Structure formats: structure tokens, C-alpha cells
Amino acid sequence: MTDDIVKGLARAATSGISDALDRLGIAGQVHGIQPLDPDFALAGRAFTGLYQPVDVNGGTVGDYIDDVPEGAVVVLDNRGRTDATVWGDILTMVAANKGIAGTVIDGVCRDSKRARELNYPVFSRGRYMRTGKDRVQMTGIQVPVTLGEIRVHPGDILIGDGDGIVVVPQERAQEVLDLVNEIEGTEERIREQVQAGVALVEARKQLGYHQLQTKR
């Protein structure tokens, strides 16, 4: 089951979470990884996998999917590689059937049509048909990984929507959620004031809009 902090963060937009991360001085905005479909959204705790190029001893892309719990987000670090995939049709089918929340790849995926058909959220650096078999090998499961420059530990919370992916460290998650609620509440009051006829510049000034994300 999804826990209360994940549920709370899932109700927020990645933009609001990004502002909260900025204010807390946390680097959690993942650059360059986008959803296959702009309507895809995900929220859950990270289940991680690490890849490296295959060596002379050989290796496989890994058989880990049966160990991923319901509601988790599969986070695969293929070091940004875009010429060989680590996710495709069969993994999408199994993950969707298991109730996994989605997949985030520092690299590419294939069989993107199946992800859209099953409404299974996949976020990646792109799509490419060439298999990772005999090209990459899984070297770690449930270990720290990176998405671009952002470190992800097992259990960290990932939130994704049409604007991309943010990572919330599990030890700061309640703090981030509290601040997201404050920021989004302030922005809603600005919208209400503007709808009531207050000039946007005045509403923003009164409610401190330009400093909502400023580190304190």
C-alpha cells in the first residue's frame, strides 16, 4: 500500500515540489528525463537497479521484477546510455500486472506503444529499439543510483508528471510535504485574489510569491 507521505506528495505537481526542494536546498530535480506520454504520472518509493557495460565475463540485464513490491517505482541507472535499452514490452506487462507505480530510466526504453496501451508510466531519456542484452549488465539491485546528477537511494520518493521527475530524499520527505502544502496554499490564495480583481503584481507582493522558492 502507498503510505501517507507518498499520497500527500502525489497530490502535488512536480513544479510545487521543485520549489520546496529549492527552498530547502535539496537537489532533487531530474534533468532530461521525461514521460513517454505527457499524461503519465507516478508516485512511489524507489526500487533501484544499476547497470554498466557488459565485460569479458558477460552478464545479463537482470531478473529483478518479481521482487519489486506493489506501489514501488523502478529506478534504473543505465548511466544515461541511449544506444541500448533496459526496459521493454515484457517488463511493462509484468509491472502493470503487479501494480508497480512506474519506471524511471537514466537511459532509454523500447516497446513504448505497450506502455501507452497499458497506461503504465515510463519516464526515460528517449526511445530506441536496440536491446541491452549482450551490451549491458545489471551490477546492483537496491543500491544507490543516479538519475543524471541526482542521487537516488532505495526508499526515496519519486514523483513524476508531464513536467518530469523529482526525487525527495526519504529522510526529508515530511519536511518537503509540509512546505509543498504551504507553497501551494499561497499560490491558491494568489489565484483567488486575482479572480476577485486584485492586480497580479499586488497579490504576488502581498503573499511573497517571488520568495516562495528562495533558500532560507
Stockholm file with secondary structure:
# STOCKHOLM 1.0

chainA/1-216         MTDDIVKGLARAATSGISDALDRLGIAGQVHGIQPLDPDFALAGRAFTGLYQPVDVNGGTVGDYIDDVPEGAVVVLDNRGRTDATVWGDILTMVAANKGIAGTVIDGVCRDSKRARELNYPVFSRGRYMRTGKDRVQMTGIQVPVTLGEIRVHPGDILIGDGDGIVVVPQERAQEVLDLVNEIEGTEERIREQVQAGVALVEARKQLGYHQLQTKR
#=GR chainA/1-216 SS CCCHHHHHHHTSCHHHHHHHHHHHTCCCEESSCEESSTTCCEEEEEEEEEEEECCTTCCCSCCCGGGSCTTCEEEEEEEEECSSBSCCHHHHHHHHHHTCCEEEEEECBCCHHHHHHTTCCEEESCBCCCBCTTTEEEEEESSCEEETTEEECTTCEEEEETTEEEEECGGGHHHHHHHHHHHHHHHHHHHHHHHTTCCHHHHHHHHTGGGTTSCC
#=GC SS_cons         CCCHHHHHHHTSCHHHHHHHHHHHTCCCEESSCEESSTTCCEEEEEEEEEEEECCTTCCCSCCCGGGSCTTCEEEEEEEEECSSBSCCHHHHHHHHHHTCCEEEEEECBCCHHHHHHTTCCEEESCBCCCBCTTTEEEEEESSCEEETTEEECTTCEEEEETTEEEEECGGGHHHHHHHHHHHHHHHHHHHHHHHTTCCHHHHHHHHTGGGTTSCC
//
